[in-house]
Amino acid sequence: MESQSPSTFRLRSFRLRGDRMTRAQAEALANHWNRYEIPLQGKIDPRDIFYSFKPKRVIFEIGSGMGEATAKIAAANPEIGYVAIEVHRPGIGALIIRAEELSIRNLRIINADILDVLNHVDDNLIDGFHIFFPDPWHKRKQNKRRLLQPPFISLLSRKLKHGGEISIATDWLPYAQEIGRNFAANPDFEGGAVRRPDRRPVTKFEGKGISKEHIVSDFHYRKR
Ligand SMILES: C[S@@+](CC[C@H](N)C(=O)[O-])C[C@H]1O[C@@H](n2cnc3c(N)ncnc32)[C@H](O)[C@@H]1O
């Protein structure tokens, strides 16, 4: 994988979990999806995807899951635009329910693989990425499916503006160590492990990890 160029490497970093959803999730998608959706057609320009306001910055969240952190962070920072990217449709339904409850208007959603999404975005345009609890792929022979490997980190760098930032959290120590090593080896970034930022809400996923006594690591990187 290391030998492949950042724009062409492929990786299946998620599990296919099916599209079974609750009635409320299905209704949320049926009623509101067109207002949140960014379709994967043509170029996606982060400066043009929020119609009702001009965001100070636009942050892409990779793997928003059930949208707990996404909705809380978007509600707390209405001047920033958030783009949630998630392959799992029931999770998107859950995020829309939360966004509607909180009357969030600074959120758009893409139902696709981040690798496809980034092919639609020109370089040097994104202000930041949130990557909270990326699938850890615990088993040794599955480690190669982890997202935060050198080619993907190079791709993130290309899409970020200068000074753009990446916030990461994981509750799997071997993955945390790999993340630290992989970013340290990339000269485009400065930063490293940080104390848990207050602005990152605890999600059910994180709660489960903590109940198993997993140690949660947070990282923050900035593109030089
Ligand atoms: C372990 S969950 C964490 C969800 C959420 N961030 C949280 O903290 O609760 C990882 C999520 O990333 C999504 N995911 C994994 N690879 C992805 C990819 N290549 N593109 C988009 N989403 C992806 C998965 O579907 C899953 O919902």
The ligand as a Gaussian input file, in Angstrom:
#p B3LYP/6-31G(d) Opt

LIG

0 1
 C      -16.264000       3.135000      15.087000
 S      -17.395000       4.169000      14.259000
 C      -17.288000       5.726000      15.130000
 C      -18.443000       6.637000      14.852000
 C      -18.423000       8.029000      15.498000
 N      -17.350000       8.840000      14.953000
 C      -18.348000       7.969000      17.005000
 O      -17.359000       8.447000      17.570000
 O      -19.277000       7.447000      17.633000
 C      -16.555000       4.485000      12.728000
 C      -17.498000       4.987000      11.636000
 O      -16.748000       5.332000      10.476000
 C      -17.478000       4.939000       9.323000
 N      -16.501000       4.774000       8.241000
 C      -15.464000       3.899000       8.210000
 N      -14.767000       4.024000       7.077000
 C      -15.376000       5.015000       6.351000
 C      -15.129000       5.591000       5.083000
 N      -14.132000       5.151000       4.322000
 N      -15.940000       6.579000       4.646000
 C      -16.970000       7.001000       5.418000
 N      -17.272000       6.491000       6.638000
 C      -16.492000       5.503000       7.096000
 C      -18.154000       3.650000       9.751000
 O      -19.285000       3.349000       8.970000
 C      -18.514000       3.957000      11.209000
 O      -19.811000       4.503000      11.315000

